Amino acid sequence: MLGIDDIERAAERLRGQVLDTPCVESRTLSEIVGAQVFLKFENLQFTASFKERGACNKLVDLSEKGVRGVIAMSAGNHAQGVAYHAQRLGLRALIVMPRFTPGVKIERTRGFGAEVVLHGDTLDAARAHALALAEQEGLAFVHPYDDEAIIAGQGTVALEMLAVVPRLDALVVSVGGGGLIAGMALAARARQPGIEIVGVQTRRFPTMVNAVQGTNHPLGQSTIAEGIAVGTPGVLTQAIIGAQVNDLLLVDEGDIEQAVLMLLEIEKTLVEGAGAAGLAALIRYPERFKGKRVGLVLSGGNIDPLLLAAIIERGMVRAGRLARVRVSARDVPGSLAQITATVAEAGANVDEVHHQRAFTMLAAQNVDIELVLQTRGRAHLTAVLEALRKAGLEANEQR
């Protein structure tokens, strides 16, 4: 049975091959969520993910046994970890990825010298194809999470965290197939038996929650946390989680978006949706962790630039820093100048302007002018609307 000895051997094997990433307190996030938050920056690994740990541990083991080629199935981070360390060890790497995989992950995987095959719309379809190719081409299949060597490699994250911060009350870890939390749970229980271990899944892919807690939450079609969008939980990982993990929580897409944006703005660090799920749980359930010393793993930083742009823009809208305002005015020369001058006087910036004359219930001599404004936040937006109304204009925020 997998245990702390296996994880300690993995730590020895990984020394000098993967980064011992920083684990530091975030005082600002601690103030926001009401818990003392310590961040483990696994997004600083060379492939920007903790997945390197398990991949390296497994590939070194296979290489020592004489294996010369491997195949893996992954939506991206496991793929890059396998591709990078296969290249380092002189192994052939074939990676099967679902068709929805972000382009940045596909190109980076190819950049590490792996052959990439895009197949299926789900991880399960990609896995079935990878297993078939493994048999056809005589390649060793490297499972992304349901493998003892992979789990042991991921468990080294907890060893490093507890070496730096030995008195943590809780570890909050994102869960897809369960390799990371399973390894960390085994390591943490051996080092600090009373520590609380909490897993986090997106509400759209609650497969491990359903499997362990016996619930029947419906499965969604997509999520911004594609790295944990796993349709089938691991057999090994499920058994470990059921025995070692205290709780499993669900978070919404909006929680994850907010967490990504907070890490970018506050910590100046780029984290993908799956990598920000732990912080999303602290945002969603602040009372659950209030006053505790909590360790979070920023488990991956490979995010599609277009998705990041959308998250930033949506976050600005939620905060009132980007707002759509409709102003009704007489359709005469100078009206727009009056509106923009009022907005400028109030300290806001005009991002977009649209005139609406046909699709409106106003009198024919009037016009609706829709403005997209950049403000300093909700309080500032309220002040801008009040300034427009004081100028004799009808102005309202459009949701």
ChimeraX attribute file (.defattr): number of C-alpha atoms within 10 A of each C-alpha:
attribute: neighborCount
match mode: 1-to-1
recipient: residues
	/A:1	4
	/A:2	14
	/A:3	15
	/A:4	21
	/A:5	12
	/A:6	20
	/A:7	28
	/A:8	17
	/A:9	14
	/A:10	26
	/A:11	24
	/A:12	13
	/A:13	17
	/A:14	20
	/A:15	10
	/A:16	9
	/A:17	15
	/A:18	17
	/A:19	15
	/A:20	19
	/A:21	17
	/A:22	15
	/A:23	22
	/A:24	15
	/A:25	18
	/A:26	15
	/A:27	13
	/A:28	13
	/A:29	21
	/A:30	19
	/A:31	11
	/A:32	13
	/A:33	19
	/A:34	18
	/A:35	20
	/A:36	22
	/A:37	27
	/A:38	23
	/A:39	22
	/A:40	22
	/A:41	24
	/A:42	26
	/A:43	22
	/A:44	21
	/A:45	20
	/A:46	14
	/A:47	26
	/A:48	23
	/A:49	25
	/A:50	32
	/A:51	28
	/A:52	30
	/A:53	31
	/A:54	31
	/A:55	30
	/A:56	27
	/A:57	26
	/A:58	23
	/A:59	24
	/A:60	19
	/A:61	15
	/A:62	17
	/A:63	16
	/A:64	9
	/A:65	9
	/A:66	9
	/A:67	16
	/A:68	18
	/A:69	20
	/A:70	24
	/A:71	26
	/A:72	28
	/A:73	30
	/A:74	24
	/A:75	27
	/A:76	26
	/A:77	25
	/A:78	27
	/A:79	32
	/A:80	31
	/A:81	26
	/A:82	34
	/A:83	33
	/A:84	25
	/A:85	23
	/A:86	25
	/A:87	15
	/A:88	13
	/A:89	14
	/A:90	11
	/A:91	20
	/A:92	17
	/A:93	26
	/A:94	28
	/A:95	28
	/A:96	27
	/A:97	29
	/A:98	22
	/A:99	17
	/A:100	15
	/A:101	19
	/A:102	19
	/A:103	14
	/A:104	13
	/A:105	21
	/A:106	23
	/A:107	14
	/A:108	19
	/A:109	26
	/A:110	18
	/A:111	13
	/A:112	20
	/A:113	17
	/A:114	25
	/A:115	15
	/A:116	20
	/A:117	16
	/A:118	17
	/A:119	19
	/A:120	16
	/A:121	14
	/A:122	19
	/A:123	24
	/A:124	16
	/A:125	15
	/A:126	23
	/A:127	22
	/A:128	15
	/A:129	18
	/A:130	26
	/A:131	19
	/A:132	11
	/A:133	17
	/A:134	19
	/A:135	11
	/A:136	9
	/A:137	12
	/A:138	13
	/A:139	20
	/A:140	18
	/A:141	20
	/A:142	27
	/A:143	23
	/A:144	25
	/A:145	26
	/A:146	19
	/A:147	17
	/A:148	23
	/A:149	27
	/A:150	27
	/A:151	33
	/A:152	31
	/A:153	30
	/A:154	29
	/A:155	31
	/A:156	29
	/A:157	27
	/A:158	25
	/A:159	22
	/A:160	18
	/A:161	25
	/A:162	18
	/A:163	11
	/A:164	13
	/A:165	15
	/A:166	12
	/A:167	12
	/A:168	21
	/A:169	17
	/A:170	20
	/A:171	25
	/A:172	24
	/A:173	30
	/A:174	32
	/A:175	31
	/A:176	28
	/A:177	25
	/A:178	26
	/A:179	32
	/A:180	30
	/A:181	31
	/A:182	32
	/A:183	32
	/A:184	28
	/A:185	29
	/A:186	26
	/A:187	27
	/A:188	28
	/A:189	17
	/A:190	15
	/A:191	16
	/A:192	14
	/A:193	12
	/A:194	12
	/A:195	19
	/A:196	19
	/A:197	24
	/A:198	22
	/A:199	27
	/A:200	27
	/A:201	28
	/A:202	30
	/A:203	18
	/A:204	20
	/A:205	26
	/A:206	29
	/A:207	27
	/A:208	27
	/A:209	25
	/A:210	16
	/A:211	16
	/A:212	17
	/A:213	12
	/A:214	9
	/A:215	12
	/A:216	11
	/A:217	13
	/A:218	12
	/A:219	15
	/A:220	13
	/A:221	10
	/A:222	12
	/A:223	18
	/A:224	21
	/A:225	23
	/A:226	21
	/A:227	25
	/A:228	24
	/A:229	26
	/A:230	22
	/A:231	17
	/A:232	15
	/A:233	22
	/A:234	22
	/A:235	13
	/A:236	18
	/A:237	23
	/A:238	21
	/A:239	13
	/A:240	19
	/A:241	24
	/A:242	17
	/A:243	13
	/A:244	20
	/A:245	22
	/A:246	14
	/A:247	16
	/A:248	22
	/A:249	19
	/A:250	19
	/A:251	22
	/A:252	16
	/A:253	17
	/A:254	16
	/A:255	19
	/A:256	28
	/A:257	23
	/A:258	21
	/A:259	25
	/A:260	27
	/A:261	25
	/A:262	21
	/A:263	18
	/A:264	14
	/A:265	12
	/A:266	12
	/A:267	13
	/A:268	10
	/A:269	16
	/A:270	23
	/A:271	28
	/A:272	28
	/A:273	34
	/A:274	30
	/A:275	32
	/A:276	30
	/A:277	35
	/A:278	30
	/A:279	30
	/A:280	29
	/A:281	27
	/A:282	26
	/A:283	20
	/A:284	17
	/A:285	15
	/A:286	15
	/A:287	12
	/A:288	11
	/A:289	20
	/A:290	15
	/A:291	15
	/A:292	15
	/A:293	19
	/A:294	26
	/A:295	27
	/A:296	24
	/A:297	26
	/A:298	30
	/A:299	31
	/A:300	25
	/A:301	25
	/A:302	23
	/A:303	23
	/A:304	15
	/A:305	12
	/A:306	10
	/A:307	14
	/A:308	19
	/A:309	11
	/A:310	12
	/A:311	20
	/A:312	19
	/A:313	15
	/A:314	18
	/A:315	20
	/A:316	18
	/A:317	18
	/A:318	16
	/A:319	15
	/A:320	21
	/A:321	20
	/A:322	24
	/A:323	22
	/A:324	18
	/A:325	19
	/A:326	20
	/A:327	20
	/A:328	20
	/A:329	20
	/A:330	16
	/A:331	17
	/A:332	10
	/A:333	8
	/A:334	9
	/A:335	16
	/A:336	17
	/A:337	10
	/A:338	15
	/A:339	20
	/A:340	17
	/A:341	13
	/A:342	19
	/A:343	20
	/A:344	13
	/A:345	12
	/A:346	18
	/A:347	15
	/A:348	20
	/A:349	17
	/A:350	15
	/A:351	12
	/A:352	11
	/A:353	15
	/A:354	11
	/A:355	15
	/A:356	13
	/A:357	16
	/A:358	10
	/A:359	8
	/A:360	11
	/A:361	10
	/A:362	14
	/A:363	10
	/A:364	11
	/A:365	10
	/A:366	16
	/A:367	22
	/A:368	22
	/A:369	20
	/A:370	20
	/A:371	23
	/A:372	18
	/A:373	21
	/A:374	21
	/A:375	24
	/A:376	16
	/A:377	16
	/A:378	16
	/A:379	12
	/A:380	17
	/A:381	23
	/A:382	14
	/A:383	16
	/A:384	23
	/A:385	22
	/A:386	16
	/A:387	18
	/A:388	21
	/A:389	15
	/A:390	12
	/A:391	12
	/A:392	10
	/A:393	18
	/A:394	15
	/A:395	21
	/A:396	17
	/A:397	16
	/A:398	11
	/A:399	8
